[in-house]
């Protein structure tokens, strides 16, 4: 099944570096929601599941611990 592009969705690229020794032990979806203004956790989870989010170049699950 092919997905159609959502023309109303705005795309913004964020790059965030967590310095060594400052990892948070928090889920990826919660972590992103905490620093992206106006981001709902549901939308962040969808973006992660759809492959729009990567960690060190790898696609991870919502539950990935930062």
C-alpha positions as CSV (number, residue, x, y, z in Angstrom):
1,X,0.0,0.0,0.0
2,X,1.4,3.4,-1.0
3,X,1.0,6.4,1.2
4,X,0.1,9.8,-0.3
5,X,2.0,12.8,0.8
6,X,0.2,15.1,3.1
7,X,0.3,18.6,1.4
8,X,-0.8,20.3,4.6
9,X,2.1,18.9,6.7
10,X,4.9,21.4,7.3
11,X,8.4,20.0,7.3
12,X,11.1,21.3,9.5
13,X,14.5,19.7,10.1
14,X,15.8,19.7,13.6
15,X,19.2,18.4,14.6
16,X,20.0,18.0,18.3
17,X,23.2,16.7,19.8
18,X,23.2,15.2,23.3
19,X,26.8,15.6,24.7
20,X,28.5,12.4,26.0
21,X,27.6,11.8,29.6
22,X,24.4,13.9,29.4
23,X,22.0,11.2,28.2
24,X,18.5,11.5,29.6
25,X,17.1,8.0,30.1
26,X,13.9,9.2,28.5
27,X,11.9,7.8,25.6
28,X,12.7,9.3,22.2
29,X,9.1,10.5,21.6
30,X,9.0,12.2,25.0
31,X,12.4,13.7,24.5
32,X,11.5,15.3,21.1
33,X,8.1,16.5,22.4
34,X,10.0,18.3,25.3
35,X,12.0,20.6,23.0
36,X,9.9,21.0,19.8
37,X,7.5,23.8,20.3
38,X,3.8,23.0,19.6
39,X,4.6,19.3,19.0
40,X,2.1,16.8,20.3
41,X,3.4,13.4,21.4
42,X,1.0,11.8,18.9
43,X,2.4,13.7,16.0
44,X,5.9,13.0,17.1
45,X,5.2,9.3,17.4
46,X,3.7,9.3,13.9
47,X,6.8,11.0,12.5
48,X,9.1,8.5,14.2
49,X,7.0,5.5,12.9
50,X,6.9,7.0,9.4
51,X,10.7,7.2,9.4
52,X,11.2,10.9,9.6
53,X,13.3,10.7,12.8
54,X,16.7,9.1,13.1
55,X,19.2,8.7,15.9
56,X,22.8,8.6,14.8
57,X,21.6,7.8,11.3
58,X,19.4,4.9,12.4
59,X,15.6,4.8,12.5
60,X,14.5,3.9,16.0
61,X,11.2,3.1,17.8
62,X,9.2,5.6,19.9
63,X,10.4,3.7,23.0
64,X,14.1,4.1,22.2
65,X,15.8,5.4,25.3
66,X,17.9,8.5,24.8
